[in-house]
Amino acid sequence: MTKERAIELFDYNPDTGIFIRLISTNSNIKVGKEAGTLDKSKRGGYLRVQVDGKKYRLHRLAWLITYGSMPKIIDHINGIKTDNRICNLRDVEHSDSMKNRGLQLNSPTSCLGVTWSKLNKKWTSNITISKKQIHLGYFNKYSDAVNVRKNAEVLYGFHENHGRV
């Protein structure tokens, strides 16, 4: 996909993140309609379109139209995968993207990196930096484990949205 082809096909509004189709490429595509369907695959949640037989996530096309390139990783700053406003997107390394993760739905606690240790009968706090897990300690109180984890996030440059629900 080139910037020119993307501009030919879509009108992208960087303030709203909405794409409007400019060209009908098949009978299902209506000119003037909002583009994008929700990707419901395992790693889905993003809006995507199909162009010339290939699927593209809209946040990647937003970046292409705005900046003329498609970086390897584009992070949604607020964690909302369908919010494709250009102010909500940033070009980052994988490690920086991981510092802006939301809380997983199956998380046993409300804080990433804090879990209950059955063996020690205490709360444990950990953080992963450069694919290496760092043990931050065991704590009698959950709040102490959370505070240590949050301080480590600041120390290691995690995004303020990291761990959001």
Residue pairs with C-beta under 8 A, 6 or more apart in sequence:
1 51
1 54
1 56
1 61
1 64
1 70
2 64
3 64
3 65
3 68
5 51
5 52
6 12
6 61
6 64
6 65
7 65
8 22
8 23
9 21
9 22
9 23
9 25
9 51
10 19
10 20
10 21
10 22
10 35
10 49
10 61
10 65
11 19
11 20
11 22
12 18
12 19
12 61
12 62
12 65
12 66
13 19
13 20
14 62
14 66
14 85
14 86
14 87
15 85
16 85
17 58
17 62
17 83
17 84
17 85
17 86
17 88
18 34
18 84
19 34
19 35
19 36
19 49
19 58
19 61
19 62
19 84
20 32
20 33
20 34
20 35
21 29
21 30
21 31
21 32
21 33
21 34
21 35
22 31
23 29
23 31
24 30
24 31
25 51
25 52
35 49
35 58
36 47
36 48
36 49
36 58
37 47
37 48
37 49
38 44
38 45
38 46
38 47
38 82
39 45
39 46
39 47
39 48
39 57
45 81
45 82
46 57
46 58
46 59
46 81
46 82
47 57
47 58
47 59
47 81
47 82
47 84
48 55
48 56
48 57
48 58
49 55
49 56
49 58
49 61
50 56
58 84
59 74
59 76
59 81
59 84
59 89
60 70
60 74
62 84
62 86
62 89
63 69
63 70
63 71
63 74
63 86
63 89
63 91
64 70
66 86
67 91
71 91
72 94
73 91
73 92
73 93
73 94
73 96
73 97
74 89
74 90
74 91
74 92
75 89
75 90
75 91
75 92
75 96
75 97
75 100
76 83
76 88
76 89
77 87
77 88
77 89
77 90
77 100
77 159
77 161
78 88
78 161
79 100
79 101
79 102
79 161
79 164
80 88
92 100
95 130
96 159
98 128
99 153
99 156
99 157
99 158
99 159
99 162
100 158
100 159
100 161
100 162
101 112
101 162
101 163
102 161
102 163
102 164
102 165
103 110
103 111
103 112
103 163
103 164
103 165
104 112
108 115
108 116
109 115
109 116
109 142
110 165
111 145
111 146
111 149
111 150
111 163
112 149
112 162
112 163
113 125
113 126
113 127
113 128
113 136
113 149
113 152
114 123
114 124
114 125
114 126
114 142
114 145
114 146
114 149
115 123
115 124
115 126
116 122
116 123
116 124
117 123
117 124
117 138
120 138
122 138
122 139
122 140
123 138
123 139
123 140
123 141
123 142
123 144
123 145
124 135
124 136
124 137
124 138
124 139
124 145
125 135
125 136
125 137
125 138
125 139
125 145
125 146
125 148
125 149
125 152
126 133
126 134
126 135
126 136
126 149
127 133
127 134
127 136
127 149
127 152
127 153
127 156
128 134
129 156
134 152
136 145
136 148
136 149
136 152
137 145
137 148
139 145
139 148
153 162
153 163
